[in-house]
Amino acid sequence: MNTQILVVEDEPAIGELIAVNLRHAGFSPTLAPDVTSARRHIDAALPDLIVLDWMLPDASGIDLARRLRAESRTREVPILMLTARAQESDKLSGFEAGADDYVTKPFSPRELIARVRALLRRASPAANDEVVEIAGLRLDPQTFRVTGDGTPISLSPTEFKLLHYLMKNPDRVLSRARLLDKVWGDHVYIEERTVDVHVRRLRVALQPTGHDRLIETVRGGGYRALPA
């Protein structure tokens, strides 16, 4: 498989536990004990996915996630946040910072591997899907590219899949529960409020070209992609 996964974790025992399970699952993990070494690894070679601890000795994992999402080179790399902070507000903060998924400590290695696989599937181009376009907003699932009136738009894997599903169902009111099911799939422990966080992030990404107006909030219903 040779899928490269960067594990940013300062506790050696936990880092090695994650690495061993990733290797058994066929992945190629690299360990980084802090943000400084993580940045060094990322600058040298872009990983396919990052498992990122929240509390790190030299900086917060949240800050690193924000920086990665702000840079065009790293914006599309899936980020799985790993932390002992289990409050809903903490999870929402992680998603706001740019995490695609969130696993709390103590964790089940099997669940962690399942989340990693699901994130990688979400980040993979959908070869059988056709290009969709609404009012100059164009999404190509095969190349993982989005443009607004010809201007490239960078999205994280979750934002991309969310936008894709909305655009494939124009003018339909999609509930948060339905979006969770279709975008996050088997992630049964994610709260519905997570959808709101990702919709906000998606709108911010679409704002420079004015296409954020295409995503409408339907009070009491969910969200809808306007047909034009």
C-alpha positions as a printed NumPy array, in Angstrom:
array([[  0.   ,   0.   ,   0.   ],
       [  2.895,   2.373,   0.892],
       [  0.519,   5.02 ,   2.194],
       [  2.631,   7.465,   4.204],
       [  1.159,   8.516,   7.554],
       [  2.81 ,  11.059,   9.829],
       [  2.062,  10.45 ,  13.52 ],
       [  2.691,  13.561,  15.625],
       [  2.66 ,  12.295,  19.212],
       [  4.98 ,  13.204,  22.094],
       [  4.28 ,  10.154,  24.293],
       [  6.627,   7.417,  22.987],
       [  4.455,   4.493,  24.128],
       [  1.341,   5.87 ,  22.428],
       [  3.264,   6.835,  19.313],
       [  4.734,   3.339,  19.01 ],
       [  1.335,   1.729,  19.631],
       [ -0.14 ,   3.759,  16.779],
       [  2.822,   3.016,  14.511],
       [  2.68 ,  -0.746,  15.16 ],
       [ -1.033,  -0.899,  14.368],
       [ -0.592,   1.206,  11.247],
       [  2.176,  -1.101,  10.018],
       [  0.026,  -4.168,  10.669],
       [ -2.712,  -2.507,   8.606],
       [ -0.315,  -2.032,   5.693],
       [  0.543,   1.646,   6.135],
       [  3.978,   3.292,   6.401],
       [  4.06 ,   5.448,   9.57 ],
       [  6.63 ,   8.089,  10.513],
       [  6.812,   9.356,  14.103],
       [  7.344,  12.983,  15.1  ],
       [  7.44 ,  13.947,  18.81 ],
       [  6.713,  17.654,  18.343],
       [  5.573,  20.33 ,  15.904],
       [  9.12 ,  21.287,  14.89 ],
       [ 10.025,  17.775,  13.745],
       [  6.57 ,  17.35 ,  12.184],
       [  7.137,  20.435,  10.035],
       [ 10.539,  19.095,   9.022],
       [  8.983,  15.819,   7.847],
       [  6.149,  17.631,   6.036],
       [  8.57 ,  19.989,   4.286],
       [ 10.656,  17.026,   3.124],
       [  7.76 ,  14.889,   1.875],
       [  4.012,  15.441,   2.02 ],
       [  2.296,  12.583,   3.913],
       [ -0.965,  11.016,   2.774],
       [ -2.506,  11.593,   6.218],
       [ -1.509,  13.13 ,   9.555],
       [ -2.448,  11.743,  12.973],
       [ -2.014,  14.791,  15.188],
       [ -1.962,  14.994,  18.977],
       [ -3.48 ,  18.15 ,  20.477],
       [ -1.008,  18.687,  23.344],
       [  2.601,  18.819,  22.15 ],
       [  5.707,  20.098,  23.953],
       [  6.681,  22.961,  21.643],
       [  3.306,  24.1  ,  20.259],
       [ -0.341,  23.116,  20.09 ],
       [ -1.52 ,  20.577,  17.538],
       [ -4.45 ,  22.926,  16.974],
       [ -2.044,  25.669,  15.856],
       [ -0.279,  23.263,  13.509],
       [ -3.614,  22.186,  12.001],
       [ -4.544,  25.826,  11.369],
       [ -1.208,  26.493,   9.664],
       [ -1.505,  23.387,   7.497],
       [ -4.995,  24.374,   6.382],
       [ -3.809,  27.909,   5.579],
       [ -1.054,  26.693,   3.21 ],
       [ -2.009,  25.585,  -0.304],
       [  0.546,  22.739,  -0.311],
       [ -0.852,  21.093,   2.833],
       [ -4.5  ,  22.162,   2.777],
       [ -5.75 ,  18.909,   1.248],
       [ -3.858,  16.527,   3.58 ],
       [ -6.363,  14.7  ,   5.843],
       [ -5.846,  15.405,   9.557],
       [ -7.006,  13.033,  12.301],
       [ -6.858,  14.793,  15.665],
       [ -5.94 ,  12.556,  18.618],
       [ -6.379,  13.879,  22.162],
       [ -7.59 ,  13.22 ,  25.684],
       [ -9.86 ,  16.288,  25.471],
       [-13.28 ,  14.721,  25.04 ],
       [-15.689,  17.619,  25.586],
       [-17.912,  18.518,  22.642],
       [-16.519,  22.066,  22.697],
       [-12.994,  20.646,  22.358],
       [-14.026,  18.503,  19.396],
       [-15.652,  21.466,  17.696],
       [-12.481,  23.509,  18.293],
       [-10.502,  20.747,  16.601],
       [-12.811,  20.751,  13.597],
       [-12.749,  24.544,  13.452],
       [ -8.952,  24.409,  13.316],
       [ -9.073,  22.111,  10.297],
       [ -9.224,  18.532,  11.585],
       [-11.195,  16.111,   9.414],
       [-11.835,  13.672,  12.243],
       [-11.294,  13.409,  15.982],
       [-10.419,  10.409,  18.184],
       [-10.219,  10.679,  21.975],
       [ -7.768,   8.934,  24.293],
       [ -7.918,   6.194,  25.456],
       [ -8.727,   4.852,  22.014],
       [ -9.29 ,   1.498,  20.378],
       [ -6.528,   0.749,  17.835],
       [ -9.145,  -0.926,  15.613],
       [-11.294,   2.212,  15.665],
       [ -8.259,   4.373,  14.902],
       [ -7.373,   2.241,  11.868],
       [-11.011,   2.331,  10.712],
       [-11.005,   6.134,  10.955],
       [ -7.712,   6.349,   9.046],
       [ -9.078,   4.163,   6.251],
       [-12.307,   6.143,   6.082],
       [-10.391,   9.429,   5.847],
       [ -8.178,   8.084,   3.085],
       [-11.244,   6.888,   1.171],
       [-12.769,  10.323,   1.549],
       [ -9.612,  11.904,   0.16 ],
       [ -9.447,   9.587,  -2.862],
       [-10.869,  10.805,  -6.178],
       [-14.185,   9.227,  -7.151],
       [-13.268,   7.804, -10.553],
       [-16.827,   7.091, -11.646],
       [-18.257,  10.508, -10.834],
       [-18.647,  13.188, -13.466],
       [-17.78 ,  16.865, -13.239],
       [-20.52 ,  18.962, -11.645],
       [-20.945,  22.7  , -12.163],
       [-23.301,  25.306, -10.712],
       [-23.128,  29.004, -11.584],
       [-19.413,  28.896, -12.446],
       [-18.485,  26.672,  -9.494],
       [-16.919,  23.566, -11.031],
       [-15.952,  20.375,  -9.169],
       [-14.053,  17.518, -10.789],
       [-14.043,  14.355,  -8.61 ],
       [-11.446,  12.6  , -10.755],
       [ -8.789,  15.277, -10.332],
       [ -9.928,  16.538,  -6.915],
       [-10.073,  20.08 ,  -8.321],
       [-12.554,  22.855,  -7.609],
       [-12.647,  26.169,  -9.453],
       [-14.837,  29.232,  -9.149],
       [-15.125,  31.074, -12.465],
       [-11.777,  29.53 , -13.386],
       [-10.049,  30.413, -10.117],
       [ -8.662,  27.381,  -8.223],
       [-10.228,  26.767,  -4.803],
       [ -8.386,  24.648,  -2.224],
       [-10.51 ,  22.397,  -0.035],
       [ -9.755,  19.789,   2.576],
       [-10.958,  16.24 ,   1.784],
       [-14.022,  16.649,   4.002],
       [-14.929,  20.034,   2.533],
       [-14.51 ,  18.588,  -0.961],
       [-16.809,  15.639,  -0.292],
       [-19.356,  17.871,   1.448],
       [-19.433,  20.288,  -1.485],
       [-19.622,  17.39 ,  -3.947],
       [-22.672,  15.902,  -2.24 ],
       [-24.404,  19.273,  -2.   ],
       [-23.737,  20.029,  -5.671],
       [-24.955,  16.59 ,  -6.765],
       [-28.244,  17.315,  -5.012],
       [-29.042,  20.912,  -6.012],
       [-32.117,  22.573,  -4.54 ],
       [-32.674,  19.663,  -2.131],
       [-32.767,  20.35 ,   1.606],
       [-30.255,  17.976,   3.17 ],
       [-30.473,  17.404,   6.906],
       [-27.38 ,  17.322,   9.079],
       [-28.03 ,  13.638,   9.795],
       [-28.148,  12.85 ,   6.07 ],
       [-24.962,  14.81 ,   5.408],
       [-23.208,  12.959,   8.234],
       [-24.302,   9.655,   6.748],
       [-23.286,  10.496,   3.174],
       [-20.1  ,  12.49 ,   3.845],
       [-18.723,  10.946,   7.041],
       [-20.225,   7.515,   6.435],
       [-19.422,   5.061,   9.214],
       [-18.293,   7.758,  11.667],
       [-21.185,   7.182,  14.006],
       [-19.716,   9.106,  16.947],
       [-19.563,  12.5  ,  15.259],
       [-22.121,  15.047,  16.463],
       [-24.451,  16.786,  14.038],
       [-22.97 ,  20.168,  15.002],
       [-19.799,  19.034,  13.24 ],
       [-21.625,  19.586,   9.949],
       [-22.116,  23.257,  10.833],
       [-18.379,  23.66 ,  11.453],
       [-17.459,  22.174,   8.098],
       [-20.107,  24.186,   6.256],
       [-18.604,  27.343,   7.786],
       [-15.135,  26.28 ,   6.639],
       [-16.476,  25.498,   3.181],
       [-18.145,  28.895,   2.89 ],
       [-14.911,  30.638,   3.888],
       [-13.068,  28.754,   1.134],
       [-15.728,  29.697,  -1.447],
       [-15.975,  33.337,  -0.354],
       [-13.182,  34.799,  -2.551],
       [-15.091,  33.848,  -5.72 ],
       [-18.5  ,  34.686,  -4.263],
       [-19.767,  31.118,  -4.468],
       [-20.435,  30.886,  -0.747],
       [-23.862,  32.322,  -1.632],
       [-24.736,  28.992,  -3.29 ],
       [-24.897,  27.198,   0.061],
       [-28.089,  28.1  ,   1.86 ],
       [-28.936,  27.357,   5.476],
       [-32.502,  26.086,   5.816],
       [-33.694,  26.804,   9.329],
       [-34.797,  23.626,  11.033],
       [-33.935,  21.604,   7.933],
       [-30.234,  21.63 ,   7.177],
       [-28.454,  22.916,   4.065],
       [-29.156,  23.28 ,   0.381],
       [-27.049,  24.028,  -2.705],
       [-28.88 ,  26.622,  -4.762],
       [-29.221,  25.583,  -8.413],
       [-27.985,  28.966,  -9.712]])
